[in-house]
Amino acid sequence: MIGAQEDNASGMLADINITPLVDVMMVLLVIFMVTAPLLVPQSIGIHLPKTASVKSPQQPNKGRLTLDDKGDLRMDDRAITSEQLPKYLSDKAQDENYALSIEADDNVRYGRVAEVLALARAAGVSKIAFVTVLDGKR
């Protein structure tokens, strides 16, 4: 028996101490829990920045949808209703190169713009751009 105790005392330690690993993992977990809500823009009260307008080359098959401050629609400088818009856009969207530019007044409700965007997407328009102006050049 005494010989067995000596073998254990002089042998290699076979146990691994995982306490430092657990400590590091807990710190990482806390860091991710604190920073994850910050990654979602809706969780922060953000104000969208003003954008600089970039002039894009004119495409021959490009539609122009305008929303005035009351939310009324004009498609290629002609008045159009929300009921007529899906049919009009679905006819135009048959061409895969068709692109739609949306120009919305600053005072239009966000919900109205989202509604028009959903109508365009449902009609099959895949290329949609929002037109802006340079800040201060209105």
C-alpha positions in Angstrom: 0.0 0.0 0.0 2.7 2.4 0.8 4.2 1.8 -2.6 0.9 2.6 -4.3 0.8 6.0 -2.6 4.3 6.8 -3.8 3.3 6.0 -7.4 0.4 8.4 -7.3 2.5 11.2 -5.7 5.3 10.9 -8.2 3.0 10.4 -11.3 1.5 13.0 -13.6 -1.6 14.9 -12.7 -4.4 13.5 -14.9 -7.1 16.0 -13.9 -7.7 19.1 -16.1 -8.8 22.2 -14.3 -11.7 23.7 -16.3 -12.4 26.6 -14.0 -10.5 29.1 -16.1 -12.3 27.9 -19.2 -15.7 28.3 -17.5 -14.8 31.8 -16.4 -13.8 32.8 -19.9 -17.0 31.4 -21.4 -19.1 33.2 -18.8 -17.5 36.5 -19.6 -18.0 36.0 -23.3 -21.7 35.1 -22.7 -22.2 38.3 -20.7 -20.5 40.3 -23.5 -22.8 38.8 -26.2 -25.9 39.3 -24.1 -25.1 43.0 -23.5 -24.1 43.7 -27.2 -26.8 41.7 -29.0 -29.6 44.1 -28.5 -27.4 46.9 -29.8 -27.0 45.2 -33.2 -30.7 45.5 -34.0 -31.4 49.1 -35.2 -35.1 49.0 -34.0 -34.0 48.5 -30.4 -32.2 51.8 -30.4 -34.0 55.0 -30.9 -32.1 55.9 -34.1 -32.7 58.8 -36.4 -32.1 58.0 -40.0 -29.3 60.1 -41.6 -29.9 62.4 -44.5 -28.4 61.1 -47.7 -26.5 62.6 -50.5 -28.1 62.2 -53.8 -26.0 60.4 -56.4 -26.9 60.9 -60.0 -27.4 57.5 -61.7 -27.2 57.0 -65.4 -30.6 57.2 -67.1 -32.0 53.8 -68.0 -34.4 53.6 -70.9 -36.9 51.3 -69.1 -37.2 53.2 -65.8 -40.5 54.2 -64.1 -40.9 57.1 -61.8 -43.4 56.9 -59.0 -44.1 60.1 -57.0 -45.9 60.4 -53.7 -46.9 64.0 -52.8 -47.3 65.3 -49.2 -50.9 64.0 -49.1 -49.8 60.5 -50.2 -51.3 60.8 -53.6 -49.6 58.8 -56.4 -48.3 59.9 -59.8 -46.8 57.3 -62.1 -44.6 58.8 -64.8 -46.2 62.3 -64.2 -49.8 60.9 -64.5 -52.1 60.5 -61.6 -52.8 56.9 -60.6 -54.7 55.3 -57.7 -53.5 52.6 -55.3 -55.9 50.2 -57.0 -54.5 50.8 -60.5 -50.9 50.7 -59.5 -50.4 46.9 -59.1 -51.9 46.2 -62.6 -49.8 48.9 -64.1 -46.6 47.8 -62.5 -47.2 44.1 -63.2 -47.5 44.9 -66.9 -44.2 46.9 -66.7 -42.4 44.2 -64.6 -42.7 41.7 -67.4 -39.5 43.3 -68.7 -36.7 42.0 -66.4 -34.8 45.3 -66.9 -37.6 47.5 -65.6 -36.5 49.7 -62.7 -38.8 51.8 -60.5 -37.7 55.1 -58.8 -39.8 56.2 -55.9 -39.8 59.9 -55.0 -41.6 60.5 -51.7 -42.2 63.9 -50.1 -40.6 64.5 -46.7 -44.0 64.8 -45.1 -45.5 61.6 -46.4 -46.2 59.1 -43.6 -43.7 56.2 -43.5 -46.6 53.7 -43.5 -47.8 55.1 -46.8 -44.4 54.7 -48.4 -44.1 51.1 -47.0 -47.6 50.4 -48.5 -46.6 51.6 -51.9 -43.3 49.7 -51.7 -45.2 46.5 -50.8 -47.5 47.0 -53.8 -44.5 47.4 -56.1 -42.9 44.2 -54.8 -46.1 42.3 -55.0 -46.5 43.4 -58.6 -43.1 41.8 -59.4 -40.9 44.8 -59.6 -37.5 43.7 -58.4 -35.4 46.8 -59.0 -36.6 49.7 -56.8 -34.7 52.8 -55.9 -35.5 55.8 -53.6 -34.6 59.2 -55.0 -33.2 61.8 -52.6 -31.8 65.3 -52.9 -28.6 66.8 -51.5 -29.2 68.2 -48.0 -29.9 71.9 -48.3 -30.6 71.9 -52.1 -34.4 71.6 -52.0 
